[in-house]
Amino acid sequence: MSFHPADDPEPGDRFACDAIEQVIIPRARDLGDGFMVRRALPAAKKQMVGPFIFFDQFGPTEFRAGQGLDVRPHPHIGLSTVTYLFDGEIVHRDSLGFAQAIQPGDVNLMTAGRGIVHSERTDQGARSHENPIYGIQSWMALPREHEETDPGFTHAARAELPFIDGEGKRVRLIMGSLYDQSAPTPFPHDCFYAEAVLAPGAVLPLDPAYDERAIYIVAGEIDVAGDVFGPGRLLVFKPGDRISILAQTNARLMLLGGEPMDGPRHIWWNFVSSRKERIDQAKAEWRAGKFDSVPGETEFIPLPE
């Protein structure tokens, strides 16, 4: 999605657990018609967790009949976008010619590299009735050596993703490797990204296999070393400790992280790069209409002034 002008997230609850480095409370913004977006990354004191540089929860929202999501064509460079839904449907279209609907449990992975343009909309058929939208979109910074790679797009259906089910835990692996499983969604940096749905009393371990780890609480309450946290919290963990997550209620979590990225990134609008001059170049190219267009679409989001 296009970067929205939300306020930065801020540090959140006090906590006692020595394994937690930071608790981040996302800032929420209503983009109209009750469509809420909550941004957890980047935060004031935490730009990235592994390669994850933006982390947005959108919804849950129910559009009225005749309405839907309409994110007009807009550009990206230097990152990959990962879209994952809990409810509803989004139709992705991009300047490579891909047109792909994503449904709950699927993954849309778009690699911007040197530049791509895409739109995200609700299908016209779904607008004939009330239609929900609820999910997570994350942006993952590409390693410096891959920032100018050719753009690409990968769709992985729900059935293609590794799934672990047992002991009150259901875990679907979205990206990378975790729990001795590997996802089919390619990314050129060691990372992990998963959805975990827990029943009350279930315990989910999170081993220190990666230096940077976090969990985002979508719904429910969890206990980490005696501290209880509710929804809308990003818990960032210190490296080296094995974490056990106890579900106090039915809970939905996103597990994310990876190895540290190779340096900080510059972020402006939808552009991410290790070089500020590359951001300036992308601004000029979008303003001048030098990005490729999305087939069949004439609208676009102008460069912010």
N, C-alpha and C positions, 0 to 999 in steps of 0.2 A: 504494500500500500504506500501511498505517498506520505511523506513525513508530515505530521500535523503539528501545529504550534502549541503543543502542550507544555506546561511548566515541567521543569526537571523533577525527577523523583527526589525524595529526601530520606535521610536516615529515619528509622522508625522506632519500634518498641525497645525498651530497655530489656536486657536479657542477662542471664547468669552463665549460660553454657559456654565453656572455654573453647569449644570447637567452632563456634560461630564468630566469624570476622565482622559481619555487618548484617543488619536487617534493614531492608529497603521497602518503603511504602510507595507504591506507584502513585503518580498524580493522575487524576481522572479528568477527562474532557468530553463534553457532550458535543458531538459534531453535527447535531441536528436530528429531529424526530426521535430523540431518545437513544441515539446510537452512541454508546459510551466506549471510549478507548482509554485503557489504563496502561501507562508506560512505566516499566520497572528498570530498564536500561536504555541509555546510559544514565548513571546517577552522578551526583556531585563528586563523590569520592571513589566511584567505581565505574570506569568507562566500559570495561569488558569482563566477562567471565569466560575464560578460554577464548574462542573466536566470536562469542555472542556479544554483539555490540548494540543491538536494539532488541527489546523484548516487550511486545504489546499484547495485552488481552483486549479483544473487542467483543462486545456483547456481555451477557445475553440480551438480545433485542428481538422484538417481534415487529417486523414491518407490516403496516396495513396493506390491504389489497391495493394494487396499483403502484406500490412503492417498492424500493429495494436498494441494494448497494450500487452506487455508480461512481467508481473511482476512475476518472478519465485517464487516457494515456499519459504517462509520465516516465522520466528516465531514471536509470540507476547506473552507477559505476562502482567497481572495486569491492563488491559484496555478493553474497548469495542470499536470496529471500527464501524462507521456509514457512509455508502456510499449512496449518493443521486445524481441522474443525472438530468441534464437539457436536454441533447442530447446524443445519442449514446447508446451503450450497453456494459456491462462488464460481463463476466462469472466468478463467484466466485467458487473455489473448495477448500475444507479444509480437514484436517486430521480426522475429524469426519465422512467424507464420503458425506458431502453435496456438491451438484453441482447446482448452481442457477444463472441464468441470471438475471441481474437487468436492467430495462429500465426506461426512464424518469418518475419521479413521484413515483417510487417504493423506498423502503428502504431495504437495507441489513444491519442487525445488527449482528455483530459477537462478542461474548464475549470470550476473551482470558482466563481470570482467571489464573489458574495455568499453562496454556500453550496450544497453538494451532499453527498450521501451515496452511498457505493458499497461493493460487496463484490467480492472477487477470489477465485475458487475454481477447483479442478480439476473438470471435468465428470464426472458419475457414470459415464459410459461408459468414460472413460479410467482410472478407478480399478479396472476389472476386471483390469488387468494392470500391470506396472511402467510408470511414466510419468516422463519427465524434466522438469526445469524449469531454464531457464538464460536469463538476459537482463539487461536494464538498465531500471531505472525512474528517471527524473529528474523533479524538480519545478522548474518555471520560475515565478519571481515575476512577477506581473502588474504593469505600470506603474500608478502611483497612480491615474490617471484611469480605469483599467479594473478596479481591485480589486473594485468592487461591481457589475460587469457581471452580466448574467443567466448562470446556469450553462449549459453546453453540452457536447456530446460529438460527436467526429468519429472515424470509423474510415477508415483508408486501407489498402487491400490492397497487398501487395507489388508487384503489377504496375502500380499507380498511381504508384509512387515513381520519381523520376528515377534512372537507373542508368548508370554510366560503367564500361566494361570495356575494358581494353587495357594493354599494356606491363607485365603482371604486377600490375595494380591493378584492383580491383573496388570501386567506391564507390557506396553507396546513400544518397541524400539523404533524411533523415527530416523535418527542419524547416528553414524559412528558405531562404536562397540561398547557393550555393557552386558554384564551377567552372562559372559561367554557366548554372546550372540553378536552378529554384525548386520547392520541394515544395508539394503541395496541402494541407498541414496548416496552418491559419491560426493566427497568433500576432501580437499587436499590438505587437511590438517587434523591431527589426532583430536577427537572430540566424542561426546556422547550427548544424546537428546532423546528423552523418552517420556511417555505418559504413564503414570501409575494410578490405578484406582484401587483404594484400600477399603476393606470392611473394618468396622470397629474392632479394636484389639489386634489387628494385623501389624506385624513388624517388618519393615523394609530396610535391609542394610544398604549402605552406600559406601563401598570400599574406597580407600585412598589411591586408586589406580591412576588418577589424574590429579595434577597439582591444583587445578581450579575447579570447584564444584559448587553448585547452588541448587536449591529447590524453590519452585514457585508454587504457592498454595492457591489453587484455583477455587476449591470449595472444601468445606469441612474444617476440622481442627486436628492438629497433630501435636505430639509431645516429642521433644528432642532433649534428652538428658534432664528431664524434669521441668523444662520450660514449655508452655503451651502456646501455640501460634494458630491464628485463624486465617481466613482467606484474605487474599490481596496482600501477601507478604512474600518478598524474595529473600530467602535466607542464604547468605554467602558464607561458605565454610572455609576454615583455615586448612592448609594442606597437611597431610600426614595422619589425620585421625580417621578411624573407622566410625561412621555415623550409623546410628539405628533410629529409624523413624517409626514411632508408635502412633497408629491412628486412634484418636479418641472418639471419632464419629466416622461415618462414611466420608471419605475424602478423595479428592482428585488432585494430583500433583504433577508438575512438570519437572523432570530431572535434567539438568543441563551443565555443561562445562567442557573441559578439555585441557590441553597443554597451553601454557601462556602464549599469547600472540607475540610476534616478532616486533614489538614496539607499539607505541600509541598510534591512533589514527586521527586524521582531520575529518570532521563531519559537517556537512552543510546541506540542508534540505535532504535530497535523496542520494547524495554523493558521499562516498567514503573512500579515503585514500591515505597512504602514508606520506603523500607529497601535497602540500598546499597548492602548488602551482598546477597540479593535475585537477584539483577542484575548480580552480579558476578557468582552466581550459574547458571543462565540462559545462560550466555556466555559459561561457561564450558560445559553445557549440549548440546547446539547447536553445539559446536566445536566437541564434542564426538559423535554426531549423536544420542542422546538419546530422542529427540523429535519424536513424531509420524510423519509419512510421509503422503503426500497427495496421495490417491489412483490413480494409472495411471500416475503419474508424477515422473520422475527420476531426473530432474534438481533441483537445489536449489541455493539460494544466500548464499555464504560463510560468515562467521563472519568477519566483517571488522577488519583489523589489525591496 
